[in-house]
Amino acid sequence: MGRGKIEIKRIENATNRQVTYSKRRNGIFKKAQELTVLCDAKVSLIMFSSTGKFHEFISPNISTKAFFDLYQKTTGTDLWISHYEKMQENYRRLKEINKKLRREIRQRMGGDLDDLNIKELQALEAKMDSSLVAIRDRK
């Protein structure tokens, strides 16, 4: 007696869906392991269930990093470039903020005043006056 064909569509019953997922996940992992052993293939599987559980398989003869490096080399893509660019932009932004804050501290200490125009000097004086008022209020 053979197995009957099923219609490929979403299983509505959550329990049946989870059981089917589990069985088919185990089946695909078994096939991946067989491919690795029989054909010396490098196989990597990454699966996320509908509940968010993470399942993975990677051939024992290759590391995850080596697998992704091989993928990048073969496809000619760089998986990490967008993350690197975001980090670089964030670094530049934080560096600029740090530079401005250090300059502001030096100005409040009386240094680096030569480059300021009259409006900036007046703004600095107003900040100093408000700081002085706040200090006097605390005391």
Buried (B, 14 or more C-beta within 10 A) or exposed (E): EEEEEEEEEEEEEEEEBBEEBEEEBEEBBEEBBEBBEEEEEBBBBEBEEEEEEEBEBBBEEBEEEEBEEEEBEEEEEEEEEEEEEEEEEEEEEEEEEEEEEEEEEEBEEEEBEEEEEEEEEEEBEEEEEEEEEEEEEEE
